[in-house]
């Protein structure tokens, strides 16, 4: 028996091919591939993993996910995929959602979902994130859905107030089912694609906060549902 991050007692929350899985996960099918991303880290505490089995706007999963910042847009879950809800007309109103209750050293892993609709988009893993009704701050580790770049930026709190910490152009184009993983250990923030290092930054500004996910689109290309995450796991590190 384990207590979920939302304070709900869970036992054998979902059956998997190898038996009764008792990790913290929303009821329903898990991410593709037979197990959650970062599955080798399941012994680390706390541990939260989901395959987004319930359609929600905004995502909640029993209160595990939240978004306090009113200037940004919510994350929607639909047909087993978490994606943004931006129209592309609101500037830096990224869609985001965060968990709670994690230690300073943490990691988050996400299964990338992409369809054929294309467009300018970013898939984002958030680390040491915190927010209020008027601010959102922490580290955003992300890549372009067409491989144009990978970046780590620090959100400083206010709308559109961010600082670029590391930037790499022309990375490998992510494919449907790839794993995007980010870690925060000490002052070092690192982003990987399928365990291949993409970009790394060192910054001491935010020593605490929680993991989460985010998405960005501009006014071009297909709908925000064309890319997102089909699974997400966060652990202490």
C-alpha positions in Angstrom: 0.0 0.0 0.0 1.3 3.4 -0.9 -0.1 6.9 -0.4 -0.5 8.9 -3.6 0.8 12.5 -3.8 -2.8 13.7 -3.7 -3.2 12.0 -0.3 -5.3 9.1 -1.5 -4.5 5.6 -0.3 -4.0 3.3 -3.3 -3.6 -0.5 -3.4 -3.0 -2.4 -6.7 -4.2 0.6 -8.6 -3.8 -1.2 -12.0 -3.1 -4.7 -13.3 -0.2 -5.1 -15.6 1.2 -8.1 -17.5 3.6 -8.9 -14.7 1.0 -8.8 -12.0 -0.4 -6.2 -9.6 1.4 -2.9 -9.9 1.3 -0.8 -6.8 3.1 2.3 -7.9 1.1 5.6 -7.9 -0.7 5.7 -11.2 -4.1 6.8 -12.4 -6.5 3.8 -13.0 -6.4 2.7 -16.6 -4.0 1.8 -19.3 -0.4 2.9 -18.9 1.9 4.4 -21.5 2.7 2.4 -24.6 5.5 -0.1 -24.5 4.4 -2.2 -21.5 5.6 0.1 -18.7 6.0 3.7 -17.7 9.0 5.8 -18.7 11.7 5.9 -16.0 10.4 2.5 -14.9 13.9 1.5 -13.7 13.5 4.3 -11.1 10.3 2.9 -9.6 12.0 2.3 -6.2 12.7 6.0 -5.8 10.3 8.0 -3.7 8.0 9.7 -4.3 6.9 8.1 -7.6 4.0 9.2 -9.8 3.2 7.7 -13.2 0.2 8.0 -15.5 -0.9 7.0 -19.0 -3.7 9.7 -18.9 -6.6 7.3 -18.9 -9.3 9.9 -18.2 -10.3 12.8 -20.5 -10.0 15.9 -18.4 -9.8 19.7 -19.0 -7.9 20.7 -17.0 -5.9 17.6 -16.1 -6.4 16.7 -12.4 -6.2 12.9 -11.8 -7.8 13.2 -8.4 -6.0 16.4 -7.5 -2.5 15.2 -8.3 -2.1 17.9 -11.0 -2.6 21.6 -10.7 -2.1 25.0 -12.4 -2.5 28.1 -10.3 -1.2 30.6 -12.8 -4.1 32.4 -14.4 -2.0 33.9 -17.2 -1.2 30.5 -18.7 -3.4 27.8 -20.3 -4.4 24.4 -18.9 -3.3 21.0 -20.1 -6.0 18.7 -21.5 -6.1 14.9 -21.5 -7.9 13.3 -24.4 -7.8 9.7 -25.8 -4.7 8.8 -23.6 -2.7 11.9 -24.6 -1.9 15.1 -22.6 -1.6 18.1 -24.8 -1.8 21.9 -24.7 -4.8 24.1 -25.2 -3.1 27.3 -26.6 -4.7 29.0 -29.6 -1.3 30.4 -30.7 -2.5 33.9 -30.3 -1.6 34.5 -26.6 2.1 34.8 -26.8 3.9 32.9 -24.0 0.8 31.5 -22.4 2.2 27.9 -22.5 -0.1 25.2 -21.2 1.3 23.6 -18.1 0.4 21.4 -15.1 2.5 20.4 -12.1 2.6 17.8 -9.4 3.5 18.4 -5.7 5.4 16.8 -2.8 8.8 16.1 -4.5 12.3 16.6 -3.1 14.7 19.1 -4.6 16.6 16.4 -6.6 14.0 15.0 -9.1 13.5 13.7 -12.6 10.6 13.5 -15.0 10.2 11.3 -18.1 7.5 11.6 -20.8 6.5 9.5 -23.8 6.2 11.9 -26.7 3.1 11.7 -28.9 3.1 13.1 -32.4 0.6 12.8 -35.2 0.9 14.0 -38.8 -0.7 17.5 -38.3 2.7 19.2 -37.9 3.1 22.8 -36.9 5.4 24.7 -34.6 5.4 23.1 -31.2 7.4 22.4 -28.1 7.1 19.6 -25.6 8.3 20.6 -22.1 9.4 18.9 -18.9 9.2 21.2 -15.9 11.4 20.9 -12.8 11.4 22.6 -9.4 8.2 24.3 -10.5 6.0 26.5 -8.3 3.2 28.9 -9.0 0.6 31.3 -7.6 -2.3 32.9 -9.3 0.0 35.6 -10.7 3.3 33.8 -11.2 5.0 30.6 -12.5 8.6 29.9 -11.9 11.1 27.0 -12.2 13.0 25.3 -14.9 11.6 24.3 -18.3 13.6 21.7 -20.3 12.2 21.3 -23.8 12.6 20.6 -27.4 11.0 21.5 -30.7 8.7 18.9 -32.1 10.6 19.1 -35.5 14.1 19.1 -33.9 14.9 22.7 -34.5 16.4 23.1 -31.0 16.5 21.9 -27.4 16.7 24.4 -24.6 16.7 24.9 -20.8 15.1 28.2 -19.6 14.3 29.6 -16.2 10.9 31.0 -15.7 11.3 33.9 -13.3 7.6 34.3 -12.2 6.0 37.0 -14.4 4.2 36.4 -17.7 6.9 36.2 -20.4 9.7 36.7 -17.9 12.2 34.0 -18.6 16.0 33.5 -18.8 17.7 31.2 -21.3 20.3 29.0 -19.6 21.3 26.6 -22.4 20.4 26.2 -26.1 21.4 23.7 -28.8 20.2 24.0 -32.4 19.4 21.2 -34.9 18.9 18.2 -32.6 17.4 14.9 -33.6 13.7 15.1 -34.6 11.7 13.4 -31.9 9.4 10.5 -33.0 6.2 9.2 -31.6 7.0 7.0 -28.6 10.4 8.6 -27.8 11.2 9.3 -24.2 12.0 12.9 -23.1 13.7 12.9 -19.7 14.9 15.8 -17.5 16.7 15.8 -14.2 17.5 18.4 -11.6 20.4 17.3 -9.3 22.0 20.0 -7.2 22.4 23.0 -9.5 22.5 21.0 -12.7 19.5 20.7 -15.0 19.8 18.1 -17.8 17.6 17.1 -20.7 17.8 13.8 -22.6 16.0 12.2 -25.5 16.0 8.4 -25.3 18.9 8.7 -22.8 21.0 10.8 -25.3 22.2 14.0 -23.8 20.6 17.0 -25.5 21.4 20.0 -23.3 22.6 20.8 -19.8 22.7 24.0 -17.7 23.9 25.0 -14.2 21.8 27.4 -12.2 21.3 27.9 -8.4 18.3 30.1 -8.5 15.5 27.6 -7.6 16.6 24.9 -5.2 13.1 23.5 -4.6 9.8 23.0 -6.4 8.0 20.1 -8.2 8.1 18.4 -11.6 5.5 19.0 -14.3 4.8 19.2 -18.0 4.1 21.9 -20.5 3.4 22.5 -24.2 3.7 25.5 -26.5 2.4 26.4 -30.0 2.4 29.5 -32.1 -0.2 30.6 -34.6 1.1 28.3 -37.4 0.5 24.6 -38.1 -1.9 22.1 -36.8 -4.0 21.9 -33.6 -2.4 21.6 -30.2 -3.6 18.1 -29.9 -1.2 17.1 -32.7 1.6 16.6 -30.2 1.9 15.9 -26.5 2.7 13.2 -24.0 1.1 9.7 -23.9 2.8 8.9 -20.6 4.5 10.7 -17.8 6.5 9.6 -14.8 8.1 11.7 -12.0 10.4 10.5 -9.2 12.7 11.7 -6.6 16.4 11.5 -7.7 
